[in-house]
């Protein structure tokens, strides 16, 4: 996409963002729109949610492998955060951009086309959403906390050379068996490090303390 067209799209998205909400505006950029998180009493779950609710202060890029267990679909994904630009999430060939000024774009890395807003249907066949590495993971943990059949087990891991805090939540599956859903969050990055649930397995494959300008465009 040429720079003139991208500027027009960003301007259009900015107008829409001003009309709809100001949830992305403020003094500090956030990885995703912030919402009030319902209280969770389990400390092991609270710790991971608190990390996912935090906002990092430095650039980073994390590459992931995402496995959609129903259909055994393997998807490459990348999350890039830059305090000056915002957050870019690439899932397969779809790129979601959350800019610091509140604008959002859904782009194709193949055609370089972008459209204002976040079109989650582009990755719904993989049972994913653009917020899976942060907000959606929190929502999953909140739901699991409500149906847990015991206390979650806390642990610590080192994943791609970064410290992570984990929580294994015991729940009853569709067959009546007790299974654990595991969520890990990078302590200093505020995003998912790994996740293993009935439908998804997410694994961080690499980490760099840098971003590139092309990660925030098509």
N, C-alpha and C positions, 0 to 999 in steps of 0.2 A: 504494500500500500504506500502511495507517495505521501510526502509530508503534508501537502495541502489538503488531501482528503482526510488524513488522520486528524488534522486540526479542526476541520469541519465537524467530524464525528464527536470529537471531544467537546466542542462548543455546544453541540446539540445535547450531548449527554449531560453537560453541566447545567443547562437550563432545566432539563427534566429533574435533575437531582435537587435543584433549588426549590422546585415546585413540590416535589414529593416529600422530601425530608432533609434534615440537616445532620443525619446520624454519622456522616463521615467527617464533618467539619470539626474544628477544634484546634487546640494548640499542638497536640501530638497525633501523628498518624497511628491508626490502629490496623491490625491485620484483617479484621472483619467488623461488621457492625456490632456494637456492644449492646447487650440487653441485660436486664436484671435476671440473675441466675437464681432459681429456687433453691432453698436451703437443702443441703444433703448432710445427714447426721454422721455418716460413716467417714472417719478421719482419713482412711486410706484413699477413698474416692475424692474427698475434699481437696487433698493435696494435689492430685493431678488436675482437677478442675481449676484450682487456683493458678496453677502454672499456665494452663491453656487460656485463662482469662488475662494473663499478663501481656504487656507489650514490649517487645525487644527494642533495643536502642541502636543496634548496629546492623550493617548489611549482612545478609547470608543467603545462600541457596542450598536447598536440600533436594536431592533426587530420590524418588521412591519407586518401588515396584508395588502395584496394587493388584491383588488377585480377587476377582469376583468369583466366589466359590460355586455359585449356581451357574454352570456353564464353563467353569474353569477358564475365565477370561483373564489374561495377563495384560496389564496396562502400565506403561511408563508415565510417571507424573513428576512434576517439579514445582516447588514453591520457592519463590524469590521474594525477599523483603528488603526494601530500601527506604529509610526514613524520608528521603527526598522525593521519592516517586510513589510509594505505597506497596501493594502486594500484587504479585502476579502468580497465578496458579495455572499450570499447563497440565491437562489431562488428555493423553493421546495427542490428537491434533487440535484440540480446543484450548484456547487460552482465555482465562478470565482475568481482567485487570480491575483492581480496586485502587483508584488514584487517591492521593492525599487530599485533593480538593473536593472529593465527594463524587466524582464521576466514575462510571463503571462501563466496561466494554466486554463484549464477547467476540473473540476473534478466531479465525482459522489460521493455523500456522502453514497450511498448504496453499490456500488461495490468497492469503494476506488480507482478506476481507474482515472488517470489524463492524459491529452493530452496537448502538448504545444499549446499556442494561446488561443484566446477567440472565442468560438463557440456560437454565439448568437442564432442559430437555435434551440438550446436546450430548450429555453424558449419562442420561437416566437409564440407558440400556445396560450400563455397567453398575447400576445401583449406587451411583455416586452423585455428589453435589460439589459445587466449588468450595464449600466451607468444610469439607470432610476433615481437613487437617487442623481444625480449630473449633468453630462454633458447632458444627454438626456432631463432632466427637463429644463435646460437652453435653449436647442434648441426648445422645445415646447413653452416656454415663448416668445422666439424671434419670432416664427411663429405667436403666438396669438397677439403679439404686432403689427404685420404688418396688421392683419385683424380686430383689435379691433374697435368697433363702439362707443367707448367713453373712457374716462379716467379710468384707473384702480383705485381701492379703496384699500388703504393701511390699515393694521391693525396689531396689536401685540397680540400674544397669548402665554400662557404657556402650553407646550405640554410635557408630561412625565417629569415634573419638570425642563424643560429647556425653556428659552426665545426663541421665534420664531417670525420672521417677515413675514407677509403675503401680498399677492397681489391678488385681485379678478379682473379678466380681462373680460370685457363684449364682447362677440362675438355672431354672429348670427349662430344658429344651422341649421341642414339640413332641418328643418321644417319652417325656416324663423323666428323663435322666438329668442329673445335675452336671452342668458344664460351667467352666469359667470363661468369662469374656475379659480379655486383657487389654489394657490401655497404658501406653507409656508416652510421656511428654518430655521434650528436651527442657531441662531446667532453665537454661539461659536464652532459649529461643521462643518459648511459648507456643510451640506447635507439636503435633503428633510426631513421635519418634517411631512407634510401632503400634499396631492394633491387630487383635485377633478375635473376631466375633463369628457368629454363625454364618454370616453372609460375606464378610470381607476379611482379607489379610493384608495389612499394610506394613511394609518394611522399608526403612530408610537405607539407601544404598551408598550415599555419599553426602559430604558436607563441604562447602567452601564458604569462607568469610568474605565473599564478594558477590556482586551482581553485575550484569551488563545492561546497557541501555536497550538492547534489542529484546530483552525479556519483558519490557513494558510496552511493547508494540507487537504487531502481527509479524 
